[in-house]
Amino acid sequence: MTYQQLVERINLWNHAYYVLDNPLVSDAEYDQAFQVLLALEAENPDLVSPASPSQRVGAKPIDEFKKVEHSVKMLSLANAFSLQETYDFFEKAAKELDVSPSALAIFSEPKLDGLAITIHYDNGLFSHAATRGDGQIGEDVTHNIKTIKSVPLKLDTDTPPEKLEVRGEVFMPKAAFEKLNRLAAQQNSKVFVNPRNAAAGTVRQMNPKIAAARDLQFIPYSVGEYQNKHEFTRHSEIIDYLVSLGFRRNPHCYAFSGSFDAFAENYQRMESLRDSLPMEIDGIVYKIDDLATQNALGFIARSPKWAVARKFPAQQAITQLLGVDFQVGRTGVLTPVARLEPVFVAGVTVSNATLHNMDEIERLGLCIGDSVEIQRAGDVIPKVVKVVEQSEQRLPIIMPARCPVCDSPVARTEGQAAFRCTGWLCCAAQGAERIEHYASRRCMNIVNLGTKLIELLYNKGILKTIADIYKIQLHDIASLEGQGEKSAQNVLDSIEASKTTKLGTFLAALGIPEVGEGGSKNIAKYFKNLPAIQSASFEELMQVPDVGPVTAKSIVDFFQNAKNQAIVADIINAGVNWEDEQHEPAQAQPLAGQTWVLTGTMSVPRHEAKALLESLGAKVAGSVSKKTDCVVAGAEAGSKLAKAEELGVRVINEAEFLAEFNLSS
Ligand code: IVH
């Protein structure tokens, strides 16, 4: 396959995934092709195509936003807040045209709640993109818009127009917004009020890597400058044309004639769809579809006389903060939740709103008693947006010292955002999460005790802690809906079979914060038996390779909790067992202190090569840096090899690697 064919293939996969929501290949296949592309480009920098998917993210942040003058003005729309206002708008237009309103061909589109962007294509290739600004002059945001995967870098046509300006909305889908805010809350950084602010904030970043890491989307709704190849008679034809060029289609567009009843029916349909849409919409845009009629009507002030935005009711309201509760999540994180004077907003009575974390409360300057503005958007959890008026008898919001569920101390790990309950195994709020982790394949591997069954048994109160797994009776499971004696027996058998394990695996299964698989293995190897770990001091734990102060403290805290100790004792009494680690004769570690990187394809499996290097004392890292001592480059090694060469790191090939350690392929 030629380089150009590879570019086209990956772009085709991108289109299927990001525009049609219909993936053609697995992530692994995609990643592999992308790596090959990067390797080809690294070797032949002159070859790199502007349409290559590697060109979406620029290497450097921009210094400033350049101004862009719009050759065709970017207008906005008049608003209508009721059915009557909508109908009146088109009745007026019909009068001017001397026709009846129901003779007008109307095209309705969801009003996407993001920001207007215009994208210029020259001879089919992405050239630059700008914000609306004041309608006449916008800001160049090419670096960020290019990272949006639903924006084609090359239009899908053999006969591209010389110039085409595609206008539309950049927005953040609801799921991406929730994910972004969850992450921000965890890291105690700023959470966004709504998807629109998140999208606008992302487009206005200097560094394109930020935009690339967030899931923005683009949907076109019109064209600006256009040097014709096709003649259009209808707006909806323009949309079809843009879709054929590779853009996303706005879902739920309808064509109908402009009668009062038709507008009424359309509004109802869109309002009932609203919450189920993957993106936020704040209304419906109604447009006269016929372009000649649009031209005949023209514009008034800064908006067209042939289109109107029917807005949905406001989603903000003002109410009073009555108090703050602290909810303990499945992972033990305490989240402050605002208790509000109930208020009706966007069709629902709201009495709770999330406050995310303590830093958010500080940022809002919020105290109990204050008047606050809240925002409810679709099925998204309502949020407190700002303090409107401070109360005279305001009370500060304080994180409780003990967990409201299990009364264990609450702690904040240094360098981390969240406050957590330290009850871990004994805290009922965390039970299901801990049990699922404990039983999972990588931990105790209780094959027939899956997530669903755990949830059921947990909700029935049969499983409260991980120790309860060993108390499950046949009828506990057999009496559940959809379970019989046979499947229940299978569960009990797999619990029994899982009892013989390894010390490191058991330690990882306990789910002590910061103690993962690798750390557990090292700790087991170092201390050899459980009692030694249970009584280890912070200083002793710090001696274990790769164990830092956060992990060491977490282990000490965990075993200092008497309830945790009791649960561990119950489990061992129930028969969970392992062979203690043996004292091994010290093995020579010629690579101690070195960092190696494996890349490309080798005839020895990657994990074996890794294990070998580790047994000789090396650390095996996933990426190349100045600190890397050696890179082993197999066949088709790509960007890591290039990086190593750039940094002057020692590189050996597979044959040299095998020879160095006396292996044969
Ligand atoms: S048409 C000449 N269609 O709403 C008018 N706008 O105030 C061109 N918007 O700035 C706009 N969805 O950012 C149009 N389907 C849609 C839209 C839409 C969202 C935004 C757009 C515009 C604002 C109008």
Residues whose N, C-alpha, C, O or C-beta is under 5 A from the ligand:
A	BS01	IVH	L75 S76 L77 E109 P110 K111 L112 L115 A116 E169 Y221 V285 P304
